[in-house]
Amino acid sequence: QLTSLKLHFFSNKITGEYMGHFGTRIGRCAQLTNLRLDFWNNQITGEHLVPFGEGIGRCARLTSLMLVFGNNKITGEHMGHFGTR
């Protein structure tokens, strides 16, 4: 079983369109305890971060989580809703 996952997506022009699907897939990793996702310097907006956060929220065993969204197009407006559902 996968317990630790680190993915780096530096400068790949990723948009937020499929972030919800990505979060759902990560949420299926039931044994995951350590997760680091680095989306530095992409084109992600915050519109799809709620379903992304919901998916990650299904990883009940997480003890360490690091999300890096630096240098994207996310505003504070969108971050206020991240992980609220």
N, C-alpha and C positions, 0 to 999 in steps of 0.2 A: 504494500500500500504506500502511496505517495504521502509523505509527511512534511516535506519541505519543497518549496517551489520559488525560484527566482527567475523572473523574465524581464528582459531589458528591451524596450522598443524605442531606442533613441532615433529621432529625426526620420520617421517613416511616413510622414504625412497622414497619420491615422486621424480619422474624424471620430466623433462620438457615436455615429450611427449604429455601430454594432457592439457598443460597450455593454449594453444590457445582456446580449447573448453571451458575451465573454464572461460576465459576472455569473450568469447562470451555469455555465460550464465549470467555472472554478468552484461554485457552490456544490457541485457533485463530488468533490474530493473530500469525502467525509472524514478522513484521517489527517487532514492537513493541519499542522500546528504552526508552521512558519511560512509566511507568504510575503514576498516582496515583488511589487509590480512597478516598473519604472517606465513611464510614458513621457519622458522629458522631450520637449521640443517637437510636438506634433501639432495637430489642428483640432484638438478635442474641445468641444464646447460642453457646457454642463448639462445640456438638455437630457442626456441619457444616463446621467450618473445615479439617479435614484434606482433604476432596475439593476444597474451594475452593483451598487451597494447592497441591495437586497440579496443578490446572488452570493456575494461574499459573506453576507450575514448568516448564510446557512452553514458556514464552516464553524460549527459549534466548538470545535477543539482548538481553534486558533489561540495561540498564546503570544504570537509576535506577528504584527502586521505593519508593513511599510508601503505606502502608496506615494509615488512621486508623479506629480502632474505639472511641474514647473515649465514655464514658457509655452503654455497652451492658450486657449481662448476662453477659459473658465472665469466667470465673474463671481463675486460674492453672493449675488442673487441665487445662483445655482447651487453653491456650496451649502447654503442654508437648508436645502432640502435633502442633502446627501445623507442617506442612512436614517431617514425619519419614519419610514413605513415599516 
